[in-house]
Amino acid sequence: TVGGATFYTAKAWVNFDGTGTVAIRDDGNVSSITDDGTGVCTSNFSTNLSGSNYAVTGNCAYPATSPYGLVSFPNNYSLLTSSVQVFTVNSTVVQAIDSPLVMLKVSN
């Protein structure tokens, strides 16, 4: 604990390029990234998580033509113990777009 609060560590994290052929730059407990279409990717965990009630935080970047990027979930989202699927979205036009920098952290 820190200051009376329980301290949780990331169960998985990844930094990757989501454009063209997706490529992991660095990770912890992520075996691969699956490109599921424009702005949609699945992070596959090296070791399954103990449960599917986890939290995902993420950030993404876009080229200068798209000033703001968001990480979101599909309407039919599924938090699996083996993977999580996310969207990278241009918040200006609310449209899925591949991002050159995607960062995700999973905690449970």
Secondary structure, 3 states (H helix, E strand, C coil): CECCECCCCCCEEEEEECCCCCEEEEEECEEEEEEEECCEEEEEECCCCCCCCCEEEEEEECCCCCCCEEEECCCCCCECCCEEEEEEEECCCCEECCCCEEEEEEEC
